[in-house]
Amino acid sequence: KFAMVAPDVQIDDGKGTILISSEEGETEANNHRKLSDFGIRNGTRLQADDFLQDYTLLINVLHSEDLEKDVEFEVVGDAPEKVGPKPPEPTPKNITNGSDDGAQPSTSTGK
């Protein structure tokens, strides 16, 4: 729903409880758990970050009994436009001696 590529999701409670990690296998045990298993209730706030897209969402969880049949959740509010991966950083063009480390030729004289 949020077009995230590699999300990290944590409860925004100052404790840093991670629900979803972009590191493979780190939070796999959470996949079949319910939000209530983590103490997430009506009014809980989640923070979702996608480093690859430089993209952060704050999600307010609101409980509702009025969802249609077979609907697990609903996104209400301003859903972001689809965001793509960050464009690659431009590489500097000032290459010296085939190296891009910024090294300059030596100007010292040998004695």
N, CA, C and O atoms as CSV, one atom per row, in Angstrom:
chain,resi,resn,atom,element,x,y,z
A,1,LYS,N,N,0.817,-1.210,0.000
A,1,LYS,CA,C,0.000,0.000,0.000
A,1,LYS,C,C,0.852,1.262,0.000
A,1,LYS,O,O,0.434,2.281,-0.549
A,2,PHE,N,N,2.046,1.218,0.607
A,2,PHE,CA,C,2.848,2.432,0.753
A,2,PHE,C,C,4.029,2.484,-0.204
A,2,PHE,O,O,4.846,3.400,-0.100
A,3,ALA,N,N,4.153,1.544,-1.128
A,3,ALA,CA,C,5.204,1.527,-2.155
A,3,ALA,C,C,6.608,1.563,-1.558
A,3,ALA,O,O,7.500,2.211,-2.104
A,4,MET,N,N,6.804,0.874,-0.447
A,4,MET,CA,C,8.126,0.822,0.173
A,4,MET,C,C,8.910,-0.350,-0.407
A,4,MET,O,O,8.348,-1.412,-0.675
A,5,VAL,N,N,10.207,-0.150,-0.597
A,5,VAL,CA,C,11.073,-1.168,-1.172
A,5,VAL,C,C,11.712,-2.015,-0.072
A,5,VAL,O,O,11.662,-3.244,-0.123
A,6,ALA,N,N,12.304,-1.366,0.905
A,6,ALA,CA,C,12.990,-2.054,2.005
A,6,ALA,C,C,12.609,-1.372,3.317
A,6,ALA,O,O,13.404,-0.619,3.880
A,7,PRO,N,N,11.384,-1.636,3.806
A,7,PRO,CA,C,10.915,-0.911,4.987
A,7,PRO,C,C,11.488,-1.425,6.304
A,7,PRO,O,O,11.767,-2.613,6.466
A,8,ASP,N,N,11.654,-0.501,7.227
A,8,ASP,CA,C,11.917,-0.787,8.626
A,8,ASP,C,C,10.759,-0.139,9.372
A,8,ASP,O,O,10.516,1.058,9.215
A,9,VAL,N,N,10.033,-0.923,10.195
A,9,VAL,CA,C,8.878,-0.401,10.917
A,9,VAL,C,C,9.088,-0.646,12.397
A,9,VAL,O,O,9.396,-1.759,12.824
A,10,GLN,N,N,8.916,0.418,13.174
A,10,GLN,CA,C,9.032,0.283,14.626
A,10,GLN,C,C,7.901,1.030,15.302
A,10,GLN,O,O,7.307,1.951,14.740
A,11,ILE,N,N,7.618,0.606,16.534
A,11,ILE,CA,C,6.615,1.295,17.328
A,11,ILE,C,C,7.228,2.614,17.775
A,11,ILE,O,O,8.338,2.635,18.307
A,12,ASP,N,N,6.519,3.704,17.565
A,12,ASP,CA,C,7.024,5.042,17.896
A,12,ASP,C,C,6.711,5.353,19.361
A,12,ASP,O,O,5.912,6.236,19.670
A,13,ASP,N,N,7.372,4.592,20.263
A,13,ASP,CA,C,7.117,4.756,21.696
A,13,ASP,C,C,8.392,5.047,22.484
A,13,ASP,O,O,8.374,5.050,23.715
A,14,GLY,N,N,9.495,5.292,21.781
A,14,GLY,CA,C,10.758,5.585,22.453
A,14,GLY,C,C,11.532,4.347,22.859
A,14,GLY,O,O,12.682,4.459,23.285
A,15,LYS,N,N,10.938,3.170,22.738
A,15,LYS,CA,C,11.623,1.928,23.107
A,15,LYS,C,C,12.336,1.285,21.923
A,15,LYS,O,O,13.246,0.476,22.106
A,16,GLY,N,N,11.924,1.643,20.713
A,16,GLY,CA,C,12.573,1.110,19.519
A,16,GLY,C,C,12.194,-0.317,19.182
A,16,GLY,O,O,13.004,-1.042,18.606
A,17,THR,N,N,10.978,-0.746,19.526
A,17,THR,CA,C,10.538,-2.098,19.202
A,17,THR,C,C,10.358,-2.218,17.693
A,17,THR,O,O,9.500,-1.552,17.113
A,18,ILE,N,N,11.170,-3.071,17.053
A,18,ILE,CA,C,11.140,-3.226,15.599
A,18,ILE,C,C,10.161,-4.328,15.221
A,18,ILE,O,O,10.263,-5.452,15.713
A,19,LEU,N,N,9.206,-4.004,14.342
A,19,LEU,CA,C,8.219,-4.968,13.865
A,19,LEU,C,C,8.649,-5.595,12.543
A,19,LEU,O,O,8.496,-6.798,12.334
A,20,ILE,N,N,9.183,-4.771,11.661
A,20,ILE,CA,C,9.639,-5.212,10.343
A,20,ILE,C,C,11.018,-4.619,10.115
A,20,ILE,O,O,11.233,-3.424,10.321
A,21,SER,N,N,11.956,-5.464,9.685
A,21,SER,CA,C,13.302,-4.990,9.395
A,21,SER,C,C,13.638,-5.279,7.933
A,21,SER,O,O,13.236,-6.305,7.385
A,22,SER,N,N,14.377,-4.367,7.314
A,22,SER,CA,C,14.823,-4.587,5.945
A,22,SER,C,C,15.978,-5.594,5.896
A,22,SER,O,O,16.347,-6.064,4.821
A,23,GLU,N,N,16.546,-5.922,7.060
A,23,GLU,CA,C,17.591,-6.952,7.137
A,23,GLU,C,C,16.913,-8.315,7.052
A,23,GLU,O,O,16.076,-8.644,7.892
A,24,GLU,N,N,17.264,-9.103,6.051
A,24,GLU,CA,C,16.619,-10.383,5.826
A,24,GLU,C,C,16.712,-11.307,7.047
A,24,GLU,O,O,17.789,-11.513,7.607
A,25,GLY,N,N,15.564,-11.854,7.444
A,25,GLY,CA,C,15.497,-12.813,8.538
A,25,GLY,C,C,15.469,-12.214,9.929
A,25,GLY,O,O,15.190,-12.928,10.893
A,26,GLU,N,N,15.750,-10.912,10.070
A,26,GLU,CA,C,15.847,-10.300,11.394
A,26,GLU,C,C,14.522,-10.304,12.156
A,26,GLU,O,O,14.508,-10.502,13.371
A,27,THR,N,N,13.418,-10.089,11.457
A,27,THR,CA,C,12.111,-10.040,12.127
A,27,THR,C,C,11.135,-11.056,11.535
A,27,THR,O,O,9.920,-10.887,11.636
A,28,GLU,N,N,11.657,-12.089,10.930
A,28,GLU,CA,C,10.819,-13.109,10.299
A,28,GLU,C,C,9.842,-13.737,11.291
A,28,GLU,O,O,8.728,-14.094,10.909
A,29,ALA,N,N,10.234,-13.876,12.542
A,29,ALA,CA,C,9.371,-14.474,13.570
A,29,ALA,C,C,8.121,-13.628,13.826
A,29,ALA,O,O,7.150,-14.127,14.394
A,30,ASN,N,N,8.130,-12.368,13.419
A,30,ASN,CA,C,6.986,-11.476,13.634
A,30,ASN,C,C,5.899,-11.632,12.569
A,30,ASN,O,O,4.783,-11.146,12.751
A,31,ASN,N,N,6.215,-12.303,11.463
A,31,ASN,CA,C,5.301,-12.343,10.316
A,31,ASN,C,C,3.907,-12.861,10.633
A,31,ASN,O,O,2.937,-12.403,10.029
A,32,HIS,N,N,3.776,-13.802,11.564
A,32,HIS,CA,C,2.473,-14.395,11.846
A,32,HIS,C,C,1.862,-13.866,13.141
A,32,HIS,O,O,0.823,-14.354,13.585
A,33,ARG,N,N,2.500,-12.880,13.737
A,33,ARG,CA,C,1.974,-12.312,14.983
A,33,ARG,C,C,0.982,-11.195,14.673
A,33,ARG,O,O,1.051,-10.555,13.624
A,34,LYS,N,N,0.068,-10.977,15.598
A,34,LYS,CA,C,-0.908,-9.899,15.460
A,34,LYS,C,C,-0.333,-8.624,16.067
A,34,LYS,O,O,0.562,-8.677,16.911
A,35,LEU,N,N,-0.854,-7.480,15.631
A,35,LEU,CA,C,-0.403,-6.204,16.187
A,35,LEU,C,C,-0.618,-6.149,17.694
A,35,LEU,O,O,0.194,-5.577,18.421
A,36,SER,N,N,-1.715,-6.746,18.162
A,36,SER,CA,C,-1.998,-6.729,19.596
A,36,SER,C,C,-0.939,-7.492,20.397
A,36,SER,O,O,-0.744,-7.215,21.580
A,37,ASP,N,N,-0.256,-8.449,19.765
A,37,ASP,CA,C,0.822,-9.175,20.440
A,37,ASP,C,C,1.968,-8.244,20.842
A,37,ASP,O,O,2.738,-8.556,21.750
A,38,PHE,N,N,2.076,-7.122,20.175
A,38,PHE,CA,C,3.126,-6.136,20.460
A,38,PHE,C,C,2.616,-4.983,21.318
A,38,PHE,O,O,3.342,-4.020,21.564
A,39,GLY,N,N,1.364,-5.081,21.774
A,39,GLY,CA,C,0.787,-4.002,22.572
A,39,GLY,C,C,0.263,-2.865,21.719
A,39,GLY,O,O,-0.012,-1.780,22.233
A,40,ILE,N,N,0.121,-3.098,20.422
A,40,ILE,CA,C,-0.385,-2.060,19.523
A,40,ILE,C,C,-1.906,-2.054,19.606
A,40,ILE,O,O,-2.566,-3.070,19.390
A,41,ARG,N,N,-2.431,-0.900,19.918
A,41,ARG,CA,C,-3.874,-0.729,20.109
A,41,ARG,C,C,-4.319,0.547,19.381
A,41,ARG,O,O,-3.524,1.208,18.712
A,42,ASN,N,N,-5.566,0.865,19.524
A,42,ASN,CA,C,-6.100,2.094,18.966
A,42,ASN,C,C,-5.269,3.277,19.459
A,42,ASN,O,O,-5.073,3.444,20.662
A,43,GLY,N,N,-4.791,4.081,18.541
A,43,GLY,CA,C,-4.009,5.263,18.902
A,43,GLY,C,C,-2.499,5.056,18.888
A,43,GLY,O,O,-1.750,6.025,19.014
A,44,THR,N,N,-2.035,3.824,18.738
A,44,THR,CA,C,-0.591,3.574,18.672
A,44,THR,C,C,-0.044,4.192,17.394
A,44,THR,O,O,-0.714,4.229,16.362
A,45,ARG,N,N,1.178,4.671,17.489
A,45,ARG,CA,C,1.835,5.290,16.336
A,45,ARG,C,C,3.020,4.426,15.914
A,45,ARG,O,O,3.809,3.987,16.751
A,46,LEU,N,N,3.137,4.186,14.601
A,46,LEU,CA,C,4.249,3.435,14.037
A,46,LEU,C,C,5.068,4.357,13.151
A,46,LEU,O,O,4.538,5.285,12.540
A,47,GLN,N,N,6.371,4.091,13.089
A,47,GLN,CA,C,7.243,4.837,12.176
A,47,GLN,C,C,7.808,3.854,11.165
A,47,GLN,O,O,8.426,2.856,11.535
A,48,ALA,N,N,7.596,4.140,9.887
A,48,ALA,CA,C,8.084,3.295,8.802
A,48,ALA,C,C,9.097,4.090,7.992
A,48,ALA,O,O,8.807,5.182,7.502
A,49,ASP,N,N,10.293,3.519,7.860
A,49,ASP,CA,C,11.368,4.175,7.102
A,49,ASP,C,C,11.777,3.289,5.936
A,49,ASP,O,O,11.843,2.067,6.064
A,50,ASP,N,N,12.048,3.912,4.806
A,50,ASP,CA,C,12.616,3.204,3.658
A,50,ASP,C,C,13.866,3.962,3.241
A,50,ASP,O,O,13.801,4.938,2.495
A,51,PHE,N,N,15.009,3.491,3.739
A,51,PHE,CA,C,16.290,4.163,3.483
A,51,PHE,C,C,16.589,4.245,1.992
A,51,PHE,O,O,17.132,5.245,1.522
A,52,LEU,N,N,16.239,3.199,1.244
A,52,LEU,CA,C,16.540,3.185,-0.190
A,52,LEU,C,C,15.841,4.303,-0.942
A,52,LEU,O,O,16.314,4.736,-1.993
A,53,GLN,N,N,14.717,4.773,-0.411
A,53,GLN,CA,C,13.966,5.833,-1.077
A,53,GLN,C,C,13.983,7.153,-0.320
A,53,GLN,O,O,13.344,8.119,-0.740
A,54,ASP,N,N,14.714,7.202,0.801
A,54,ASP,CA,C,14.744,8.401,1.638
A,54,ASP,C,C,13.312,8.833,1.939
A,54,ASP,O,O,12.891,9.943,1.615
A,55,TYR,N,N,12.578,7.912,2.575
A,55,TYR,CA,C,11.126,8.015,2.678
A,55,TYR,C,C,10.716,7.541,4.074
A,55,TYR,O,O,11.047,6.421,4.463
A,56,THR,N,N,10.000,8.376,4.832
A,56,THR,CA,C,9.546,8.027,6.177
A,56,THR,C,C,8.058,8.327,6.309
A,56,THR,O,O,7.578,9.364,5.853
A,57,LEU,N,N,7.330,7.396,6.945
A,57,LEU,CA,C,5.905,7.572,7.208
A,57,LEU,C,C,5.648,7.440,8.697
A,57,LEU,O,O,6.259,6.603,9.361
A,58,LEU,N,N,4.769,8.241,9.217
A,58,LEU,CA,C,4.243,8.048,10.565
A,58,LEU,C,C,2.821,7.533,10.387
A,58,LEU,O,O,2.008,8.151,9.699
A,59,ILE,N,N,2.526,6.392,11.013
A,59,ILE,CA,C,1.241,5.730,10.832
A,59,ILE,C,C,0.508,5.714,12.169
A,59,ILE,O,O,1.027,5.206,13.163
A,60,ASN,N,N,-0.686,6.266,12.188
A,60,ASN,CA,C,-1.537,6.224,13.381
A,60,ASN,C,C,-2.500,5.056,13.220
A,60,ASN,O,O,-3.272,5.009,12.262
A,61,VAL,N,N,-2.455,4.118,14.153
A,61,VAL,CA,C,-3.318,2.945,14.105
A,61,VAL,C,C,-4.644,3.286,14.785
A,61,VAL,O,O,-4.677,3.695,15.946
A,62,LEU,N,N,-5.730,3.111,14.043
A,62,LEU,CA,C,-7.066,3.360,14.577
A,62,LEU,C,C,-7.891,2.099,14.412
A,62,LEU,O,O,-8.026,1.584,13.302
A,63,HIS,N,N,-8.439,1.600,15.498
A,63,HIS,CA,C,-9.241,0.385,15.460
A,63,HIS,C,C,-10.645,0.707,14.958
A,63,HIS,O,O,-11.233,1.724,15.324
A,64,SER,N,N,-11.171,-0.184,14.111
A,64,SER,CA,C,-12.536,-0.006,13.607
A,64,SER,C,C,-13.202,-1.365,13.471
A,64,SER,O,O,-12.584,-2.328,13.018
A,65,GLU,N,N,-14.436,-1.434,13.856
A,65,GLU,CA,C,-15.247,-2.648,13.689
A,65,GLU,C,C,-16.080,-2.553,12.405
A,65,GLU,O,O,-16.813,-3.486,12.077
A,66,ASP,N,N,-15.975,-1.430,11.672
A,66,ASP,CA,C,-16.848,-1.163,10.539
A,66,ASP,C,C,-16.249,-1.480,9.180
A,66,ASP,O,O,-16.731,-0.974,8.166
A,67,LEU,N,N,-15.211,-2.303,9.133
A,67,LEU,CA,C,-14.619,-2.643,7.837
A,67,LEU,C,C,-15.499,-3.660,7.116
A,67,LEU,O,O,-16.198,-4.458,7.740
A,68,GLU,N,N,-15.445,-3.610,5.787
A,68,GLU,CA,C,-16.224,-4.557,4.997
A,68,GLU,C,C,-15.693,-5.972,5.202
A,68,GLU,O,O,-14.567,-6.166,5.658
A,69,LYS,N,N,-16.511,-6.941,4.863
A,69,LYS,CA,C,-16.124,-8.347,5.007
A,69,LYS,C,C,-14.840,-8.626,4.222
A,69,LYS,O,O,-14.681,-8.164,3.092
A,70,ASP,N,N,-13.935,-9.380,4.828
A,70,ASP,CA,C,-12.646,-9.776,4.245
A,70,ASP,C,C,-11.672,-8.607,4.030
A,70,ASP,O,O,-10.660,-8.775,3.350
A,71,VAL,N,N,-11.955,-7.448,4.588
A,71,VAL,CA,C,-11.036,-6.316,4.527
A,71,VAL,C,C,-10.284,-6.265,5.851
A,71,VAL,O,O,-10.893,-6.093,6.907
A,72,GLU,N,N,-8.956,-6.415,5.797
A,72,GLU,CA,C,-8.163,-6.454,7.019
A,72,GLU,C,C,-7.796,-5.069,7.539
A,72,GLU,O,O,-7.718,-4.854,8.748
A,73,PHE,N,N,-7.572,-4.131,6.621
A,73,PHE,CA,C,-7.209,-2.779,7.029
A,73,PHE,C,C,-7.580,-1.804,5.930
A,73,PHE,O,O,-7.857,-2.188,4.794
A,74,GLU,N,N,-7.579,-0.539,6.297
A,74,GLU,CA,C,-7.900,0.523,5.350
A,74,GLU,C,C,-6.931,1.670,5.596
A,74,GLU,O,O,-6.652,2.027,6.741
A,75,VAL,N,N,-6.423,2.241,4.517
A,75,VAL,CA,C,-5.552,3.401,4.622
A,75,VAL,C,C,-6.423,4.639,4.472
A,75,VAL,O,O,-7.098,4.822,3.459
A,76,VAL,N,N,-6.397,5.484,5.493
A,76,VAL,CA,C,-7.193,6.704,5.483
A,76,VAL,C,C,-6.238,7.875,5.599
A,76,VAL,O,O,-5.323,7.852,6.422
A,77,GLY,N,N,-6.439,8.879,4.798
A,77,GLY,CA,C,-5.570,10.050,4.853
A,77,GLY,C,C,-4.792,10.187,3.573
A,77,GLY,O,O,-5.159,9.638,2.534
A,78,ASP,N,N,-3.714,10.927,3.665
A,78,ASP,CA,C,-2.906,11.210,2.494
A,78,ASP,C,C,-1.928,10.068,2.252
A,78,ASP,O,O,-0.887,9.983,2.903
A,79,ALA,N,N,-2.266,9.195,1.317
A,79,ALA,CA,C,-1.342,8.135,0.918
A,79,ALA,C,C,-0.318,8.753,-0.017
A,79,ALA,O,O,-0.680,9.558,-0.875
A,80,PRO,N,N,0.939,8.400,0.125
A,80,PRO,CA,C,1.975,9.006,-0.708
A,80,PRO,C,C,1.872,8.537,-2.147
A,80,PRO,O,O,1.361,7.456,-2.437
A,81,GLU,N,N,2.370,9.376,-3.035
A,81,GLU,CA,C,2.498,8.968,-4.428
A,81,GLU,C,C,3.546,7.876,-4.475
A,81,GLU,O,O,4.393,7.786,-3.586
A,82,LYS,N,N,3.497,7.056,-5.492
A,82,LYS,CA,C,4.518,6.003,-5.610
A,82,LYS,C,C,5.875,6.671,-5.719
A,82,LYS,O,O,6.093,7.564,-6.537
A,83,VAL,N,N,6.772,6.214,-4.876
A,83,VAL,CA,C,8.110,6.776,-4.812
A,83,VAL,C,C,9.057,5.742,-5.367
A,83,VAL,O,O,8.954,4.564,-5.026
A,84,GLY,N,N,9.975,6.157,-6.213
A,84,GLY,CA,C,10.951,5.221,-6.767
A,84,GLY,C,C,12.247,5.258,-5.992
A,84,GLY,O,O,12.430,6.105,-5.117
A,85,PRO,N,N,13.150,4.340,-6.308
A,85,PRO,CA,C,14.450,4.356,-5.639
A,85,PRO,C,C,15.169,5.668,-5.875
A,85,PRO,O,O,14.958,6.335,-6.888
A,86,LYS,N,N,16.033,6.036,-4.915
A,86,LYS,CA,C,16.790,7.270,-5.054
A,86,LYS,C,C,17.662,7.181,-6.294
A,86,LYS,O,O,18.223,6.122,-6.576
A,87,PRO,N,N,17.787,8.281,-7.048
A,87,PRO,CA,C,18.691,8.246,-8.196
A,87,PRO,C,C,20.123,8.117,-7.701
A,87,PRO,O,O,20.455,8.588,-6.613
A,88,PRO,N,N,20.977,7.473,-8.505
A,88,PRO,CA,C,22.365,7.320,-8.064
A,88,PRO,C,C,23.048,8.669,-7.915
A,88,PRO,O,O,22.769,9.612,-8.655
A,89,GLU,N,N,23.946,8.740,-6.944
A,89,GLU,CA,C,24.710,9.973,-6.733
A,89,GLU,C,C,25.613,10.202,-7.940
A,89,GLU,O,O,26.225,9.254,-8.432
A,90,PRO,N,N,25.711,11.446,-8.432
A,90,PRO,CA,C,26.618,11.696,-9.551
A,90,PRO,C,C,28.064,11.516,-9.094
A,90,PRO,O,O,28.432,11.891,-7.981
A,91,THR,N,N,28.864,10.941,-9.968
A,91,THR,CA,C,30.269,10.734,-9.628
A,91,THR,C,C,31.063,11.956,-10.044
A,91,THR,O,O,30.789,12.544,-11.090
A,92,PRO,N,N,32.056,12.352,-9.231
A,92,PRO,CA,C,32.856,13.526,-9.579
A,92,PRO,C,C,33.648,13.275,-10.852
A,92,PRO,O,O,34.087,12.154,-11.111
A,93,LYS,N,N,33.828,14.320,-11.640
A,93,LYS,CA,C,34.519,14.206,-12.917
A,93,LYS,C,C,35.988,14.606,-12.836
A,93,LYS,O,O,36.709,14.475,-13.825
A,94,ASN,N,N,36.457,15.097,-11.666
A,94,ASN,CA,C,37.842,15.541,-11.557
A,94,ASN,C,C,38.724,14.380,-11.082
A,94,ASN,O,O,39.035,14.265,-9.897
A,95,ILE,N,N,39.117,13.529,-12.024
A,95,ILE,CA,C,39.914,12.348,-11.714
A,95,ILE,C,C,41.381,12.659,-12.013
A,95,ILE,O,O,41.709,13.155,-13.091
A,96,THR,N,N,42.261,12.364,-11.049
A,96,THR,CA,C,43.694,12.618,-11.199
A,96,THR,C,C,44.429,11.285,-11.214
A,96,THR,O,O,44.210,10.450,-10.336
A,97,ASN,N,N,45.286,11.077,-12.186
A,97,ASN,CA,C,46.082,9.848,-12.312
A,97,ASN,C,C,45.204,8.593,-12.263
A,97,ASN,O,O,45.604,7.576,-11.695
A,98,GLY,N,N,44.020,8.663,-12.854
A,98,GLY,CA,C,43.146,7.501,-12.877
A,98,GLY,C,C,42.518,7.181,-11.541
A,98,GLY,O,O,41.920,6.117,-11.387
A,99,SER,N,N,42.636,8.073,-10.566
A,99,SER,CA,C,42.072,7.839,-9.242
A,99,SER,C,C,41.066,8.931,-8.952
A,99,SER,O,O,41.262,10.085,-9.335
A,100,ASP,N,N,39.985,8.567,-8.273
A,100,ASP,CA,C,38.986,9.576,-7.929
A,100,ASP,C,C,39.036,9.929,-6.455
A,100,ASP,O,O,38.050,10.411,-5.899
A,101,ASP,N,N,40.211,9.686,-5.795
A,101,ASP,CA,C,40.316,9.954,-4.365
A,101,ASP,C,C,40.714,11.390,-4.052
A,101,ASP,O,O,40.915,11.738,-2.888
A,102,GLY,N,N,40.828,12.229,-5.083
A,102,GLY,CA,C,41.138,13.626,-4.851
A,102,GLY,C,C,42.634,13.891,-4.647
A,102,GLY,O,O,43.020,15.030,-4.383
A,103,ALA,N,N,43.470,12.877,-4.763
A,103,ALA,CA,C,44.912,13.072,-4.545
A,103,ALA,C,C,45.479,13.967,-5.640
A,103,ALA,O,O,45.090,13.865,-6.803
A,104,GLN,N,N,46.390,14.833,-5.260
A,104,GLN,CA,C,47.048,15.740,-6.190
A,104,GLN,C,C,48.490,15.300,-6.385
A,104,GLN,O,O,49.066,14.663,-5.503
A,105,PRO,N,N,49.085,15.633,-7.534
A,105,PRO,CA,C,50.489,15.285,-7.743
A,105,PRO,C,C,51.374,15.952,-6.696
A,105,PRO,O,O,51.059,17.036,-6.207
A,106,SER,N,N,52.455,15.313,-6.365
A,106,SER,CA,C,53.393,15.838,-5.382
A,106,SER,C,C,54.120,17.051,-5.958
A,106,SER,O,O,54.502,17.071,-7.128
A,107,THR,N,N,54.298,18.056,-5.111
A,107,THR,CA,C,55.039,19.254,-5.525
A,107,THR,C,C,56.328,19.401,-4.737
A,107,THR,O,O,57.009,20.421,-4.846
A,108,SER,N,N,56.676,18.370,-3.927
A,108,SER,CA,C,57.910,18.467,-3.135
A,108,SER,C,C,59.116,18.153,-4.001
A,108,SER,O,O,59.014,17.451,-5.007
A,109,THR,N,N,60.241,18.678,-3.598
A,109,THR,CA,C,61.494,18.403,-4.322
A,109,THR,C,C,62.345,17.504,-3.461
A,109,THR,O,O,62.422,17.703,-2.249
A,110,GLY,N,N,62.982,16.523,-4.057
A,110,GLY,CA,C,63.820,15.588,-3.306
A,110,GLY,C,C,65.170,16.192,-2.975
A,110,GLY,O,O,65.761,16.812,-3.859
A,111,LYS,N,N,65.707,16.059,-1.761
A,111,LYS,CA,C,67.018,16.580,-1.395
A,111,LYS,C,C,67.825,15.502,-0.762
A,111,LYS,O,O,68.971,15.734,-0.377
